[in-house]
Amino acid sequence: MLGVIILNWNGIELLKQFLPTALKHTHGSDVQLVVADNGSTDNSVEWIRRNCPEVKILSFEENLGFAGGYNRAIAETDYDYVLLLNSDVEVTEGWWQPLLEYMKEHPEVGACQPKIRSFRNKSMFEYAGAAGGYLDRLGYPYCRGRILDKVEKDEGQYDGAPVEITWASGAALMVYVKAYREAGGLDERFFAHQEEIDLCCRMIGQGYKVMALSDSVVYHVGGASLNQGNPKKTYLNFRNNLLLLHKNLPAKKGKRLLFIRRLVDTLAWGMYIMKGDWKNASAILKAHNDFRKMKKLYTPSSASLPLTPKLIILNKALGIRR
């Protein structure tokens, strides 16, 4: 059975906007819609009980964060498959069936995602996941349909058979619970951002595949927690990206790549300095300092993480177009 779990923390307005549609399009004998509440104080739970009584509610006493909330929700349920769905996602009719059918038919797949378009401009891909994610040669994440802050119009260029990717978006992430547990779940030390990339990398290291499907579509608002350009988001993205590389690469390869990354991240730091954006420049320095402290908590992997030949951030920093 599939559990579609929406994590909520004081998000009553998003629930009012998107939960009724999710309930309308997520029903059947093999699927259940769940809201896991992270200790909300805005009457979210009461609103759900009054207006969407069919929704199963898991109530936690405190805010466990994205990773902690989902880890707890999966631990307290008994689904074979779970779809982690952001509260700011508008689903479409029949959206979950292709994902579940594909996962059932392919037990070697640990995670998958639908095609993710922008809620604000429904002809465009959405930043967080688009049509499936990869890591470039230096370990920077990008997507089919999005590189850095540039998104494409969806004209069917990525439609067709399911495609193997490196990471699936946490905005609408379906996981095989057995694989999720074997990988250790989401890393709660990350706090926010790139936890799903790290999880997918660990699944791949254990021999599972991660896939993107084009016959399922959802629309994501995005930026509900931290907007692009926010120094907190810059800090978390740089720190967590370094951590996931350290965790998911063999020690020798990881050490070499992370040395190169120090040099390349310096270019990104220099770009912010030239723009006079001191807060984001400082965020990169803090990210590297905290990474050096936190990396001692992890043992590098013995598996080889798939990195594509592209050099996304370096080309951007040098003004190279591809």
C-alpha positions as CSV (number, residue, x, y, z in Angstrom):
1,M,0.0,0.0,0.0
2,L,1.1,3.6,-0.7
3,G,1.0,6.3,2.0
4,V,1.1,9.8,0.6
5,I,2.4,11.8,3.5
6,I,2.3,15.6,3.7
7,L,4.5,17.2,6.4
8,N,2.9,20.2,8.0
9,W,4.2,22.9,10.4
10,N,1.9,25.9,10.9
11,G,0.9,25.7,7.3
12,I,-2.9,26.0,7.6
13,E,-3.2,28.4,4.6
14,L,-1.3,25.9,2.3
15,L,-3.5,23.1,3.6
16,K,-6.6,25.1,2.8
17,Q,-5.4,25.7,-0.7
18,F,-3.9,22.3,-1.6
19,L,-5.2,19.6,0.7
20,P,-8.8,19.4,-0.8
21,T,-7.3,18.8,-4.3
22,A,-4.9,16.2,-2.9
23,L,-7.8,14.4,-1.3
24,K,-9.9,14.6,-4.4
25,H,-7.1,13.0,-6.6
26,T,-5.6,10.6,-4.0
27,H,-8.1,7.9,-3.2
28,G,-8.4,4.1,-3.7
29,S,-8.0,0.8,-1.9
30,D,-4.2,0.9,-2.2
31,V,-3.5,4.5,-1.3
32,Q,-4.0,6.6,1.9
33,L,-3.5,10.4,2.4
34,V,-1.7,11.3,5.6
35,V,-0.7,14.6,7.2
36,A,2.2,14.4,9.6
37,D,2.0,17.5,11.8
38,N,5.2,18.9,13.4
39,G,3.7,20.4,16.5
40,S,1.7,23.2,14.8
41,T,0.1,25.9,16.9
42,D,-2.1,27.4,14.1
43,N,-5.1,25.0,14.5
44,S,-3.9,23.1,11.4
45,V,-4.9,19.7,12.9
46,E,-8.3,21.0,14.0
47,W,-9.0,22.4,10.5
48,I,-8.1,19.0,8.9
49,R,-10.4,17.1,11.2
50,R,-13.3,19.4,10.5
51,N,-12.8,19.8,6.7
52,C,-11.0,16.7,5.5
53,P,-11.9,13.9,8.0
54,E,-10.8,11.2,5.5
55,V,-7.2,12.3,6.0
56,K,-5.1,10.3,8.5
57,I,-3.3,12.5,11.0
58,L,-0.1,11.9,12.7
59,S,0.5,14.5,15.5
60,F,4.0,15.1,16.9
61,E,4.5,17.3,20.0
62,E,7.4,19.3,18.5
63,N,8.8,20.5,15.2
64,L,11.1,17.7,14.1
65,G,12.1,19.4,10.8
66,F,11.8,18.0,7.3
67,A,14.0,15.0,7.8
68,G,13.0,14.2,11.4
69,G,9.3,14.6,10.6
70,Y,9.4,12.2,7.7
71,N,11.6,9.7,9.5
72,R,9.1,9.7,12.4
73,A,6.1,9.4,10.1
74,I,7.5,6.4,8.2
75,A,8.6,4.8,11.5
76,E,5.0,5.1,12.8
77,T,3.3,3.7,9.7
78,D,3.5,0.4,7.8
79,Y,3.3,1.2,4.1
80,D,5.3,-0.6,1.5
81,Y,5.7,2.6,-0.4
82,V,5.6,6.2,0.8
83,L,5.3,9.4,-1.3
84,L,6.7,12.5,0.5
85,L,4.6,15.4,-0.8
86,N,5.2,19.0,0.0
87,S,2.2,20.9,1.3
88,D,2.6,23.5,-1.5
89,V,2.1,21.0,-4.3
90,E,-1.0,20.8,-6.5
91,V,-1.6,17.3,-7.7
92,T,-3.5,16.2,-10.8
93,E,-6.0,13.5,-11.6
94,G,-4.4,10.0,-11.5
95,W,-1.0,11.5,-10.6
96,W,0.0,8.7,-8.1
97,Q,-0.9,5.6,-10.1
98,P,1.9,5.6,-12.6
99,L,4.4,6.1,-9.9
100,L,3.1,3.2,-7.7
101,E,2.6,0.9,-10.7
102,Y,6.2,1.5,-11.8
103,M,7.7,1.0,-8.3
104,K,5.7,-2.3,-7.9
105,E,7.0,-3.6,-11.2
106,H,10.6,-2.6,-10.5
107,P,11.8,-3.6,-7.0
108,E,15.3,-2.5,-8.0
109,V,14.0,1.1,-7.9
110,G,14.4,2.8,-4.5
111,A,12.9,6.2,-5.4
112,C,11.2,8.0,-8.2
113,Q,9.5,11.4,-8.9
114,P,6.9,12.8,-11.3
115,K,7.4,15.7,-13.6
116,I,7.4,18.8,-11.5
117,R,6.1,22.1,-13.1
118,S,5.7,25.5,-11.6
119,F,2.4,26.3,-9.9
120,R,2.8,30.0,-10.8
121,N,3.6,29.3,-14.5
122,K,2.2,25.9,-15.3
123,S,3.9,25.7,-18.7
124,M,7.4,25.9,-17.1
125,F,9.3,23.4,-15.1
126,E,9.8,24.1,-11.4
127,Y,13.1,24.8,-9.8
128,A,13.0,22.0,-7.2
129,G,13.3,18.8,-9.3
130,A,11.9,19.7,-12.7
131,A,12.2,16.4,-14.7
132,G,14.8,14.7,-12.6
133,G,18.1,15.6,-11.0
134,Y,21.8,14.9,-11.5
135,L,25.2,15.9,-10.0
136,D,27.8,17.5,-12.2
137,R,31.4,16.5,-12.3
138,L,32.1,18.7,-9.2
139,G,29.1,17.4,-7.3
140,Y,26.8,20.4,-7.9
141,P,23.1,19.5,-8.4
142,Y,21.1,20.4,-11.5
143,C,18.0,19.0,-13.3
144,R,16.6,18.2,-16.6
145,G,14.7,21.4,-17.2
146,R,16.7,23.5,-14.8
147,I,20.3,24.6,-14.4
148,L,21.1,27.0,-11.6
149,D,18.2,29.5,-11.6
150,K,17.2,29.0,-15.3
151,V,14.2,26.9,-15.9
152,E,12.8,25.6,-19.3
153,K,9.4,25.6,-20.7
154,D,8.0,22.1,-20.7
155,E,7.4,21.3,-24.4
156,G,7.6,17.5,-24.0
157,Q,11.4,17.4,-24.5
158,Y,11.8,15.0,-21.5
159,D,8.7,12.9,-22.1
160,G,8.9,9.2,-22.9
161,A,10.1,6.1,-21.0
162,P,11.2,6.5,-17.4
163,V,14.8,7.8,-17.1
164,E,17.4,6.8,-14.5
165,I,18.6,9.9,-12.6
166,T,20.9,10.6,-9.6
167,W,18.3,12.3,-7.4
168,A,14.6,12.8,-7.1
169,S,13.0,15.9,-5.7
170,G,11.7,16.0,-2.1
171,A,8.8,18.0,-3.4
172,A,7.1,14.8,-4.6
173,L,9.4,11.9,-3.7
174,M,8.2,8.3,-3.8
175,V,10.3,5.8,-1.9
176,Y,10.4,2.0,-1.5
177,V,10.2,1.9,2.3
178,K,12.5,-1.1,2.4
179,A,15.2,0.8,0.5
180,Y,14.5,3.9,2.6
181,R,15.2,2.1,5.8
182,E,18.2,0.3,4.5
183,A,19.7,3.6,3.6
184,G,19.1,5.0,7.1
185,G,16.3,7.4,6.1
186,L,16.8,11.2,5.7
187,D,19.8,12.7,7.5
188,E,18.4,14.8,10.3
189,R,21.8,16.7,10.7
190,F,21.2,18.4,7.4
191,F,18.3,20.4,8.9
192,A,17.0,21.4,5.4
193,H,18.0,21.3,1.8
194,Q,19.6,18.4,-0.2
195,E,18.5,15.7,2.3
196,E,16.7,14.0,-0.5
197,I,19.8,14.1,-2.8
198,D,21.8,12.6,0.0
199,L,19.2,9.9,0.5
200,C,19.1,9.0,-3.2
201,C,22.9,8.8,-3.3
202,R,22.9,6.4,-0.4
203,M,20.2,4.3,-2.2
204,I,22.3,4.2,-5.3
205,G,25.3,3.2,-3.2
206,Q,23.3,0.2,-2.0
207,G,22.4,-0.9,-5.6
208,Y,19.0,0.7,-6.0
209,K,18.0,2.9,-9.0
210,V,16.4,6.4,-8.9
211,M,14.0,7.2,-11.7
212,A,12.0,10.1,-13.2
213,L,8.6,9.5,-14.8
214,S,7.0,11.8,-17.3
215,D,3.5,10.4,-17.2
216,S,2.8,11.9,-13.8
217,V,2.6,15.7,-13.3
218,V,2.4,17.9,-10.3
219,Y,2.6,21.7,-9.8
220,H,4.9,23.0,-7.0
221,V,4.8,26.5,-5.6
222,G,8.3,26.4,-4.2
223,G,10.2,28.7,-1.9
224,A,7.8,28.2,0.9
225,S,10.6,27.9,3.5
226,L,13.5,30.0,2.1
227,N,13.6,32.0,-1.1
228,Q,16.4,31.8,-3.7
229,G,19.2,34.2,-2.7
230,N,18.5,33.9,1.0
231,P,21.9,33.6,2.9
232,K,20.5,30.8,5.1
233,K,19.6,28.8,2.0
234,T,23.0,29.5,0.5
235,Y,24.7,28.3,3.7
236,L,22.6,25.1,3.9
237,N,23.0,24.3,0.2
238,F,26.8,24.7,0.2
239,R,27.3,22.9,3.5
240,N,25.0,20.0,2.8
241,N,26.3,19.5,-0.7
242,L,29.8,19.2,0.7
243,L,28.6,16.7,3.4
244,L,26.7,14.5,0.9
245,L,29.9,14.3,-1.3
246,H,32.0,13.4,1.7
247,K,29.5,10.8,2.8
248,N,28.8,9.2,-0.6
249,L,32.2,9.1,-2.2
250,P,35.2,6.8,-1.5
251,A,37.7,8.6,0.8
252,K,40.4,9.1,-1.8
253,K,38.1,10.3,-4.6
254,G,36.2,12.4,-2.1
255,K,39.3,14.1,-0.7
256,R,40.5,15.0,-4.2
257,L,37.1,16.3,-5.3
258,L,36.5,18.3,-2.1
259,F,39.9,20.0,-2.6
260,I,38.8,21.1,-6.0
261,R,35.5,22.2,-4.6
262,R,37.2,24.6,-2.2
263,L,38.8,26.3,-5.1
264,V,35.6,26.5,-7.2
265,D,33.5,27.6,-4.2
266,T,36.0,30.4,-3.9
267,L,34.9,31.6,-7.3
268,A,31.3,31.6,-6.2
269,W,32.4,33.5,-3.1
270,G,34.2,36.0,-5.3
271,M,31.0,36.5,-7.5
272,Y,29.1,37.5,-4.4
273,I,31.9,39.8,-3.3
274,M,31.9,41.5,-6.7
275,K,28.1,42.0,-6.4
276,G,28.6,43.5,-2.9
277,D,26.5,40.6,-1.5
278,W,28.4,40.2,1.8
279,K,25.8,38.1,3.5
280,N,25.8,35.3,0.9
281,A,29.6,35.5,0.6
282,S,29.8,35.0,4.4
283,A,27.4,32.1,4.1
284,I,29.7,30.2,1.9
285,L,32.6,30.7,4.3
286,K,30.5,29.5,7.2
287,A,29.3,26.5,5.2
288,H,32.9,25.4,4.6
289,N,33.9,26.0,8.2
290,D,31.0,24.0,9.5
291,F,31.6,21.2,7.0
292,R,35.1,20.7,8.3
293,K,33.6,20.3,11.8
294,M,30.7,18.0,10.8
295,K,32.6,15.7,8.4
296,K,34.1,13.9,11.4
297,L,30.6,12.6,12.2
298,Y,30.6,10.5,8.9
299,T,32.5,7.6,7.3
300,P,33.0,8.0,3.6
301,S,31.3,5.4,1.3
302,S,33.0,2.6,-0.5
303,A,30.6,3.0,-3.4
304,S,31.1,5.2,-6.5
305,L,28.6,8.0,-6.9
306,P,27.6,8.8,-10.5
307,L,28.7,12.3,-11.5
308,T,28.0,13.6,-15.0
309,P,30.7,15.3,-17.2
310,K,29.0,18.7,-17.0
311,L,30.6,21.5,-15.0
312,I,27.6,23.7,-14.2
313,I,28.8,26.1,-11.5
314,L,32.3,26.5,-12.8
315,N,31.0,27.4,-16.3
316,K,28.7,29.9,-14.7
317,A,31.4,31.5,-12.7
318,L,33.7,31.8,-15.7
319,G,30.9,33.1,-18.0
320,I,31.0,30.0,-20.2
321,R,27.7,29.1,-22.0
322,R,26.8,25.6,-23.0
